[in-house]
Every structure is written in C-alpha cells, then in structure tokens.
C-alpha cells in the first residue's frame, strides 16, 4: 500500500470517528434526556440537556471531519482546486461551529473572558474565623 492509499485510509478512519462521535453524542443526549424525564424535571430541562449535549457532540464531530478533509486534501490530493474546496469547507464548518457555540452557550465567545473578569473574587478568610488561629 502506497503513501496516498495509507493517508486515504487514515482520513476515512478520522471521518468514521467523527460520525461515531455524532451518533454517540445523540445517544448520550437521549439517555440523559430520559433520565431527566424520569426525575420529572420537565420538558424544558429535557430540551436544554439534549440541545447542550448533542450540540457539543456536533462540535466535536465537525472537528474530526475537518481534520479528515485536511488529511485527504494535503496528503492525498494536493491540487490547487482541492485546496480551494478545502478552504471553503473549513470556512463553512468553522461558521457552523461558531454558530453552534453561540447557540449552546447563549453568548459570544469573547464574552466568556469578560464575564470571567467581572465575577467577584471569593472573600478571603481572615484569622478571626472559627477553627483558625
């Protein structure tokens, strides 16, 4: 087996991992939703859980699929046309990932850092508290 064939097999393997990630993510989301339903927490909570868990698995699956496309384009078929198609695919998948991230978290990615700085620091313990000398 030559180099191109080996890289194609590796790319297919990474694609399969991406697809398995999506399927297992859906299964995990449905199992967690069923557990929430059996606890009687309500349909809104079930929807939130399915959306969050499955959304995260979609993001991870997209990462694997992008990696497979990169492997295939760079190692197997490195033509200018294929690189342009890869760029378009990566652009679309990046937009999808970004959109999913915003949808799941409910805020822009750069707001996470801002929110982290605005949360108050925990109160420092002073020596007058019980149990300390």
C-alpha positions as CSV (number, residue, x, y, z in Angstrom):
1,X,0.0,0.0,0.0
2,X,1.4,3.4,-1.0
3,X,1.5,6.7,0.8
4,X,-1.6,8.1,-0.8
5,X,-3.6,5.0,-0.1
6,X,-2.4,5.0,3.6
7,X,-3.4,8.6,4.0
8,X,-6.8,8.0,2.4
9,X,-7.4,5.1,4.9
10,X,-6.4,7.4,7.8
11,X,-8.7,10.1,6.5
12,X,-11.5,7.6,6.3
13,X,-10.8,6.5,9.8
14,X,-10.9,10.0,11.1
15,X,-14.2,10.6,9.2
16,X,-15.6,7.4,10.9
17,X,-14.5,8.7,14.3
18,X,-16.4,12.0,13.5
19,X,-19.5,10.1,12.5
20,X,-19.3,7.8,15.6
21,X,-18.9,10.9,17.7
22,X,-22.1,12.3,16.3
23,X,-24.0,9.1,16.8
24,X,-22.7,8.5,20.4
25,X,-23.4,12.1,21.2
26,X,-27.0,11.8,20.1
27,X,-27.3,8.5,22.1
28,X,-25.8,10.2,25.2
29,X,-28.1,13.2,24.8
30,X,-31.2,10.9,24.6
31,X,-30.1,8.8,27.6
32,X,-29.6,12.0,29.7
33,X,-32.9,13.3,28.5
34,X,-34.6,10.1,29.5
35,X,-33.0,10.3,33.0
36,X,-34.2,13.9,33.4
37,X,-37.7,12.9,32.3
38,X,-37.8,10.1,34.8
39,X,-36.9,12.5,37.6
40,X,-39.8,14.7,36.5
41,X,-37.8,17.8,35.8
42,X,-39.9,19.0,32.8
43,X,-39.8,19.2,29.1
44,X,-37.8,22.5,29.1
45,X,-35.0,20.9,31.0
46,X,-35.0,17.9,28.7
47,X,-34.8,20.2,25.7
48,X,-31.9,22.1,27.2
49,X,-30.0,18.9,28.0
50,X,-30.5,17.4,24.6
51,X,-29.5,20.6,22.9
52,X,-26.4,21.1,25.0
53,X,-25.1,17.5,24.9
54,X,-25.9,16.9,21.3
55,X,-24.6,20.3,20.3
56,X,-21.3,19.6,21.9
57,X,-21.0,16.3,20.1
58,X,-21.8,18.0,16.8
59,X,-18.9,20.5,17.5
60,X,-16.5,17.6,18.3
61,X,-17.7,15.6,15.3
62,X,-17.2,18.7,13.0
63,X,-13.6,18.9,14.3
64,X,-12.9,15.3,13.3
65,X,-14.5,15.8,9.9
66,X,-12.4,19.0,9.2
67,X,-9.3,17.0,10.2
68,X,-10.2,14.3,7.8
69,X,-10.7,16.8,5.0
70,X,-7.3,18.4,5.7
71,X,-5.6,15.0,5.7
72,X,-7.2,14.0,2.5
73,X,-6.5,17.3,0.7
74,X,-3.0,17.8,1.9
75,X,-1.7,14.2,1.7
76,X,-3.8,12.5,-0.9
77,X,-4.9,15.1,-3.5
78,X,-2.8,18.3,-3.1
79,X,-4.1,20.3,-6.1
80,X,-4.9,24.0,-6.1
81,X,-8.6,23.2,-6.8
82,X,-8.8,20.7,-3.9
83,X,-7.1,23.2,-1.5
84,X,-9.7,25.9,-2.6
85,X,-12.5,23.4,-1.9
86,X,-10.9,22.5,1.4
87,X,-10.8,26.2,2.3
88,X,-14.5,26.6,1.5
89,X,-15.4,23.5,3.6
90,X,-13.3,24.7,6.5
91,X,-14.9,28.1,6.3
92,X,-18.4,26.7,6.3
93,X,-17.7,24.2,9.1
94,X,-16.0,27.0,11.2
95,X,-19.1,29.2,10.7
96,X,-21.2,26.2,11.8
97,X,-19.0,25.6,14.8
98,X,-19.1,29.2,15.8
99,X,-22.9,29.4,15.4
100,X,-23.4,26.2,17.5
101,X,-21.1,27.5,20.2
102,X,-23.0,30.8,20.4
103,X,-26.3,28.8,20.4
104,X,-25.2,26.4,23.1
105,X,-23.6,28.9,25.5
106,X,-26.0,31.8,24.8
107,X,-23.2,34.3,24.5
108,X,-20.4,35.4,22.2
109,X,-17.1,33.5,22.7
110,X,-15.3,36.7,23.7
111,X,-17.9,37.4,26.4
112,X,-16.6,34.5,28.4
113,X,-13.3,36.3,29.2
114,X,-15.2,39.5,30.1
115,X,-17.6,37.6,32.3
116,X,-14.7,35.8,34.0
117,X,-13.1,39.2,35.0
118,X,-16.3,40.8,36.3
119,X,-17.2,38.0,38.7
120,X,-16.2,38.9,42.2
121,X,-13.3,37.1,43.8
122,X,-14.1,34.9,46.8
123,X,-13.8,36.6,50.1
124,X,-10.5,35.9,51.7
125,X,-10.6,34.2,55.0
126,X,-9.2,36.2,58.0
127,X,-7.7,34.7,61.1
128,X,-10.7,35.6,63.3
129,X,-12.9,32.9,61.7
130,X,-13.6,29.8,63.9
131,X,-11.1,27.0,63.6
132,X,-8.2,29.2,62.7
133,X,-5.6,30.8,64.8
